Amino acid sequence: MQVMVNSDNHIHGSAALEDRVRGRVTDKLKRFEDHLTRIEVHFNDENSHKSGGQDKRCQLEARLKGRDPVSVSHNADQLEQALEGAIDKLGTVLERNIGKQRPS
């Protein structure tokens, strides 16, 4: 399972951030890796120059083998919180989506 990390120009996308994000996504979604080809992580700072709560957004798009991609997003005060919220949502969506494929 490939994990790609992208960020807008208001978020400093360092190699250390990319490594941490890849590690969290891989650890938390490892049980789905046989069903996934790629997960794309997109970070945005929606208010950029203004201060305000819940302005960090993480969108995760999972590419499922032989199926349409699924996407979730989560807003929070910090990138790590936005990532964790999006991972939790994606785990729920994948469980529901992949569970439908399994024979009864």
Secondary structure, 3 states (H helix, E strand, C coil): CEEEEEECCCCCCCHHHHHHHHHHHHHHHHHHHHHEEEEEEEEEECCCCCCCCCCEEEEEEEEECCCCCEEEEEEECCHHHHHHHHHHHHHHHHHHHHHHHCCC
